[in-house]
Amino acid sequence: MTETKTRSPEHLLAAGAIAGLRQDLFQNVLDYRPLGPLGADGPVIRRLPEPLRKGVVWFPHAVVGLVVLIALAQGVFDANTYSPFGIATVITAFLPAGTLLMTLVRPVLAFWVSIVLTPLVAVVGSGGWPWAPTMFVCHLGVLIVVAARTRPRTAVWTWLITLATGSFLGNIGGHPSSSSTTFAMAFVSGLALLIVTLAQARRDAKREVTVQRTVTAVERDRRTLLEERTTIARELHDVVAHHMSVVAIQAEAAPYRVENPPPELEQAFVTIRENAVAALTELRRVLGVVRSEDYEAPDAPQPTLAQLDRLLDNVRETGLETEKTVTGAVRELPQGVELSAYRIVQEALSNSLRHAPGASARVEVGYVLGGLGLRIVNGPARGLVKPSPGAGHGLTGMRERVAMLNGEMTAAATDDGGYEVTVFLPVRTERDHTAEEEAA
């Protein structure tokens, strides 16, 4: 029997810490990661004038460059206090400054180079041990830049390694200032890294919230669109199923209305009925999946433009003054067009009630040669009732209905502060059907 050894939580914690150290500071040390400019959409940068904004996005690079200049001046001064300008200046001034510049392209490598340079600069230069003034400034800058460009866990590791390096060099050097410089580096770098880590955590949290809000808005819009399509599919199912049922019944009853019908006519009506029943069955099988378990088909016929006056009366009872204008020759349209037109007017008036309380609305219905035109206009909100904020779901449903019928729709605010919805729903004529049949 093989015994399974359960590792202790302390062992797992230590293993995770070592794996994190290896991943953060040893893997991909030589990766080329240039620091890009700041985003122009930040809360401060976006309020600046355009010419100034182009320069401010490079602010981190300018700060690093300024610190490099200060370190160079300090390093040159330290080197020339006791030796001629030469190799000592390169070691005490240019190498630490170059290490700080390296953080802009290879941050992890710059940290290790800075650790290696620390005893070398302390030996060649003048000042404290193990942190000479130039190395103190440059290494502190390296820690801050590395922490800002990596994760908070990396900042903790770099601080611990810096503390261990300073303590080790201080113990073997025997310099009287070793404890003071080590404590100063530990305290100042710890405070700086804490501030950088907190700012980075706040920035990441804000970014995560923004992403979640964006995802939530997209999912909400998608869910609304699917719900609207489901509603449309249900209504079309009822409309088409009604007509197919009528076709099947009429085809079954037609032979009995003709005295002594020929066998060919009887067979034709039988075929029509069979095809209608088969189409109805297939329609219910395909579109029936969009029905929820508790959905029941309405017993009453679906509303059409003939019930538009009743809709306007109901809206007037809620306090929205409405008027209707009809132009063109009123005629019966396909039931899908009638239903969609009714729902569009209904949704537009509902939006007026929610978003423009106290306003008046006007509904214009135009019967034109190629289809049906709708225009619903409401004025600005009036009175003491505050408008209800909306997410645009009503407009999404309207556009979905219009797109289903290959129509066109525009929705925009008017000059007086109101809102206008304009829709055109094309209607195919008998001439169109005849032309298609001839082309086929």
C-alpha positions in Angstrom: 0.0 0.0 0.0 1.3 3.4 -1.0 0.9 6.1 1.7 0.1 9.6 0.5 2.0 12.3 2.3 0.1 15.4 3.1 2.3 18.5 3.0 1.9 21.0 5.8 0.5 24.5 5.2 3.9 26.0 6.1 5.6 23.8 3.4 3.0 24.8 0.8 3.4 28.5 1.7 7.2 28.3 1.5 7.0 26.5 -1.9 4.6 29.1 -3.2 6.9 31.9 -2.1 9.9 30.3 -3.7 8.0 29.7 -6.9 6.8 33.3 -6.9 10.4 34.5 -6.4 11.6 32.4 -9.3 8.9 33.6 -11.5 9.2 37.3 -10.7 13.0 37.8 -10.5 14.7 34.9 -12.3 12.5 33.9 -15.3 12.7 36.1 -18.4 15.2 38.5 -16.8 16.4 39.7 -20.2 12.9 40.4 -21.6 12.7 43.7 -23.5 9.8 45.6 -22.0 10.0 49.3 -23.0 7.9 51.7 -20.8 5.2 53.3 -22.9 3.6 56.7 -22.4 0.8 57.3 -20.0 -2.8 57.0 -21.3 -4.2 60.2 -22.7 -7.6 59.4 -21.2 -6.5 59.7 -17.5 -8.6 61.9 -15.1 -5.9 64.6 -15.1 -4.3 64.4 -18.6 -7.6 64.5 -20.4 -8.4 67.9 -18.9 -5.2 69.5 -20.2 -4.9 71.3 -23.5 -4.0 69.2 -26.5 -0.4 70.5 -27.0 0.4 70.1 -23.3 -1.2 66.6 -23.2 1.2 65.3 -25.8 4.2 66.1 -23.5 2.6 65.1 -20.2 2.2 61.5 -21.3 6.0 61.2 -21.1 6.1 62.4 -17.5 7.5 59.1 -16.0 10.4 59.1 -18.5 11.1 62.8 -17.6 11.2 62.0 -13.9 13.6 59.1 -14.4 15.8 61.3 -16.6 15.9 64.0 -13.9 17.0 61.5 -11.3 19.6 60.2 -13.6 21.0 63.8 -14.0 21.1 64.2 -10.2 22.9 60.9 -9.8 25.4 61.8 -12.5 26.2 65.1 -10.8 26.6 63.4 -7.4 28.7 60.6 -8.8 31.1 62.9 -10.6 31.5 65.0 -7.5 32.3 62.0 -5.3 34.8 60.7 -7.8 36.7 64.0 -8.2 37.0 64.6 -4.5 39.8 62.1 -4.3 40.9 60.9 -7.7 41.2 62.4 -11.2 38.3 62.1 -13.7 38.5 58.6 -15.1 37.5 55.1 -14.3 36.2 56.1 -10.8 33.7 58.5 -12.4 32.5 55.8 -14.7 31.9 53.4 -11.8 30.4 55.9 -9.3 28.4 58.0 -11.7 27.7 56.5 -15.2 27.1 52.9 -14.2 24.5 53.6 -11.5 22.8 56.2 -13.8 22.8 53.7 -16.7 21.2 51.1 -14.4 18.4 53.5 -13.6 17.9 54.2 -17.3 17.8 50.4 -17.9 14.6 50.1 -15.9 12.7 51.8 -18.8 13.4 48.8 -21.0 14.5 45.8 -18.8 13.3 46.4 -15.2 14.2 43.0 -13.7 17.7 43.0 -15.2 18.2 46.6 -13.9 17.5 45.5 -10.4 20.1 42.7 -10.4 22.7 44.9 -12.0 22.0 47.5 -9.3 22.5 44.9 -6.6 25.8 43.8 -8.1 27.0 47.5 -8.4 26.3 48.3 -4.8 29.5 47.1 -3.2 31.6 48.1 -6.2 30.4 51.7 -6.1 30.8 51.8 -2.3 34.5 50.6 -2.6 35.5 53.0 -5.4 33.5 56.1 -4.3 33.5 58.0 -1.1 30.7 58.1 1.4 28.6 55.6 3.3 28.9 51.8 3.3 27.3 49.8 1.7 25.1 52.5 0.1 27.1 55.3 -1.3 25.1 58.5 -2.0 24.9 57.9 -5.8 24.0 54.3 -5.4 21.5 55.1 -2.7 19.6 57.4 -5.1 19.9 55.1 -8.1 18.9 51.9 -6.3 15.9 53.6 -4.7 14.8 54.8 -8.2 15.3 51.3 -9.5 13.1 49.8 -6.8 10.4 52.4 -7.4 10.3 51.9 -11.2 10.4 48.1 -10.9 7.6 48.1 -8.4 5.5 50.4 -10.6 6.1 48.2 -13.7 5.5 44.8 -12.0 3.2 43.3 -9.5 3.1 44.1 -5.7 4.6 40.7 -4.9 7.7 41.6 -6.9 8.1 44.9 -4.9 8.1 42.8 -1.7 10.8 40.5 -3.1 13.0 43.4 -4.3 12.8 45.1 -0.9 13.7 41.9 1.0 16.7 41.3 -1.3 17.8 44.9 -0.9 17.5 44.6 2.9 19.4 41.3 2.9 22.1 42.7 0.7 22.6 45.8 2.8 22.7 43.8 6.1 25.2 41.3 4.6 27.6 44.0 3.3 27.3 46.0 6.5 28.3 43.0 8.6 31.4 42.1 6.5 32.5 45.7 5.9 32.9 46.9 9.4 32.3 50.5 8.3 30.9 52.8 11.1 28.2 54.1 8.8 26.9 50.8 7.6 24.1 50.4 10.1 22.8 53.9 9.4 22.8 53.7 5.6 21.3 50.2 5.8 18.5 51.4 8.0 18.0 54.5 5.9 17.7 52.4 2.7 15.3 50.0 4.4 13.1 52.7 5.8 13.0 55.0 2.7 12.6 52.2 0.2 10.0 50.5 2.3 7.9 53.6 2.5 8.3 54.4 -1.2 7.4 50.9 -2.2 4.4 50.9 0.1 3.1 54.1 -1.6 3.7 52.7 -5.1 2.1 49.4 -4.3 -1.0 51.0 -2.8 -1.3 53.3 -5.9 -0.9 50.3 -8.2 -3.5 48.3 -6.3 -5.9 51.2 -6.5 -5.3 51.6 -10.2 -5.7 47.8 -10.8 -9.0 47.8 -8.8 -10.3 50.8 -10.8 -9.4 49.0 -14.1 -11.1 45.8 -12.9 -14.3 47.7 -11.9 -14.3 49.4 -15.3 -13.9 46.1 -17.1 -16.7 44.6 -15.0 -19.0 47.5 -15.8 -18.2 47.2 -19.5 -18.9 43.4 -19.4 -22.1 43.9 -17.4 -23.3 46.5 -19.9 -22.6 44.3 -22.8 -24.2 41.3 -21.2 -27.3 43.4 -20.3 -27.6 44.7 -23.9 -27.2 41.2 -25.2 -29.8 39.8 -22.8 -32.2 42.6 -23.7 -31.7 41.8 -27.4 -32.3 38.1 -26.9 -35.4 38.8 -24.8 -36.7 41.1 -27.5 -36.0 38.5 -30.3 -37.7 35.9 -28.2 -40.8 38.1 -27.9 -40.8 38.8 -31.6 -40.4 35.1 -32.4 -43.3 34.2 -30.1 -45.5 36.8 -31.8 -44.5 35.7 -35.3 -45.1 32.1 -34.3 -48.7 33.0 -33.3 -49.3 35.0 -36.5 -47.9 32.4 -38.9 -49.4 29.5 -37.0 -52.8 31.2 -37.3 -52.6 31.7 -41.0 -51.2 28.2 -41.6 -54.1 26.7 -39.6 -56.6 28.7 -41.7 -55.0 27.4 -44.9 -55.2 23.8 -43.7 -58.9 24.2 -42.7 -59.8 25.9 -46.0 -58.0 23.3 -48.0 -59.8 20.6 -46.2 -63.2 22.2 -46.6 -62.8 23.4 -50.2 -63.7 20.1 -52.0 -67.1 20.1 -50.2 -68.0 23.4 -51.6 -67.7 22.3 -55.2 -70.3 19.9 -56.7 -68.7 16.8 -58.1 -65.1 18.1 -58.0 -62.6 16.3 -60.3 -60.2 13.9 -58.6 -57.2 16.1 -59.6 -58.7 19.1 -57.7 -59.4 16.9 -54.7 -55.9 15.6 -54.7 -54.6 19.2 -55.1 -56.5 20.3 -52.0 -55.3 17.2 -50.1 -51.7 18.1 -51.0 -52.2 21.7 -49.9 -53.6 20.6 -46.6 -50.8 18.1 -46.0 -48.2 20.7 -46.8 -49.8 23.3 -44.5 -50.0 20.8 -41.6 -46.4 19.8 -42.2 -45.3 23.4 -42.3 -47.3 24.2 -39.2 -45.7 21.2 -37.3 -42.2 22.2 -38.3 -42.9 25.8 -37.4 -44.0 24.8 -33.9 -41.0 22.5 -33.5 -38.5 25.2 -34.5 -40.0 28.3 -33.0 -41.6 26.6 -30.1 -38.2 26.3 -28.3 -38.2 30.0 -27.6 -41.3 29.7 -25.4 -40.8 29.4 -21.7 -42.5 26.7 -19.8 -45.1 29.0 -18.4 -45.8 30.8 -21.6 -49.3 30.5 -23.1 -50.3 31.6 -26.5 -52.8 34.5 -26.3 -56.4 33.7 -27.0 -57.1 37.1 -28.6 -55.6 38.1 -31.9 -52.4 40.1 -31.9 -52.9 43.9 -31.9 -52.8 45.9 -35.2 -53.0 49.5 -36.2 -56.8 49.3 -36.0 -56.4 49.2 -32.1 -54.1 52.3 -32.2 -56.9 54.6 -31.0 -57.5 52.4 -28.0 -53.8 52.5 -27.2 -53.8 56.3 -27.4 -56.8 56.5 -25.1 -55.0 54.4 -22.5 -51.9 56.6 -22.7 -54.0 59.8 -22.3 -55.4 58.3 -19.1 -51.9 58.2 -17.7 -51.4 61.9 -18.3 -49.6 62.0 -21.7 -51.4 64.2 -24.1 -51.3 62.6 -27.5 -52.6 63.3 -31.0 -52.7 61.1 -34.1 -52.4 62.0 -37.7 -53.0 59.6 -40.6 -52.0 60.3 -44.1 -52.4 58.3 -47.3 -54.9 55.7 -48.2 -55.5 53.4 -45.2 -55.3 49.8 -46.2 -54.8 46.4 -44.6 -51.1 45.5 -44.3 -49.5 42.1 -43.6 -50.1 41.1 -40.0 -46.4 41.1 -39.2 -46.1 44.7 -40.3 -49.2 45.7 -38.4 -48.0 44.1 -35.2 -44.5 45.6 -35.4 -45.9 49.0 -36.1 -48.2 48.8 -33.2 -45.4 47.6 -30.8 -43.1 50.4 -32.0 -45.7 53.1 -31.3 -46.5 51.5 -28.0 -42.8 51.4 -27.0 -42.2 55.0 -28.2 -45.1 56.3 -26.1 -43.9 54.3 -23.1 -40.5 56.0 -23.5 -42.2 59.4 -23.6 -44.0 58.6 -20.3 -40.8 57.5 -18.6 -38.3 60.0 -19.9 -40.5 63.1 -20.6 -43.2 63.3 -17.9 -45.6 66.2 -18.5 -44.8 66.4 -22.2 -47.2 66.0 -25.2 -46.7 63.4 -28.0 -47.7 63.2 -31.6 -48.1 60.0 -33.6 -48.0 60.2 -37.4 -48.9 57.2 -39.5 -48.3 57.5 -43.3 -49.5 54.9 -45.8 -47.2 55.3 -48.8 -46.8 53.4 -52.0 -43.8 51.2 -50.8 -44.8 50.6 -47.2 -45.7 52.3 -43.9 -44.1 55.3 -42.3 -44.3 56.1 -38.5 -43.2 59.2 -36.7 -43.5 59.6 -32.9 -42.4 62.9 -31.5 -42.6 64.1 -27.9 -41.7 67.4 -26.3 -39.4 68.1 -23.4 -40.2 67.0 -19.9 -42.3 69.5 -17.9 -43.6 69.7 -14.3 -42.1 68.5 -11.0 -41.8 64.8 -11.9 -38.2 63.8 -12.7 -37.5 61.8 -15.8 -36.7 58.2 -15.3 -33.2 57.3 -16.4 -33.1 54.7 -19.2 -30.6 52.2 -20.6 -31.9 52.3 -24.2 -33.5 48.9 -24.1 -36.7 50.2 -25.7 -34.8 51.6 -28.7 -33.0 48.2 -29.0 -36.3 46.4 -29.3 -37.6 48.9 -31.9 -34.5 48.6 -34.0 -34.7 44.8 -33.8 -38.3 44.8 -35.1 -37.4 47.3 -37.9 -34.4 45.2 -38.9 -36.5 42.1 -39.0 -38.7 43.7 -41.7 -35.7 45.3 -43.6 -36.9 48.7 -42.6 -35.2 51.9 -41.5 -35.2 53.8 -38.2 -33.8 56.9 -36.8 -34.0 58.1 -33.2 -32.6 61.4 -32.0 -33.3 64.4 -29.8 -35.1 67.4 -31.2 -34.0 71.0 -31.1 -36.5 71.9 -28.4 -35.3 69.2 -26.0 -37.8 66.5 -27.0 -37.3 63.2 -28.8 -38.3 61.9 -32.2 -38.5 58.3 -33.6 -38.9 57.9 -37.3 -39.6 54.4 -38.9 -40.2 53.2 -42.4 -41.5 49.6 -42.8 -41.4 48.4 -46.4 -44.4 46.4 -47.7 -44.2 44.1 -50.7 -47.0 44.6 -53.2 -48.6 42.0 -55.5 -46.5 43.5 -58.4 -43.4 42.6 -56.4 -44.5 39.1 -55.9 -45.4 38.7 -59.6 -42.0 40.1 -60.6 -40.2 37.7 -58.3 -42.2 34.7 -59.6 -41.5 35.7 -63.2 -37.8 36.1 -62.4 -37.7 32.7 -60.7 
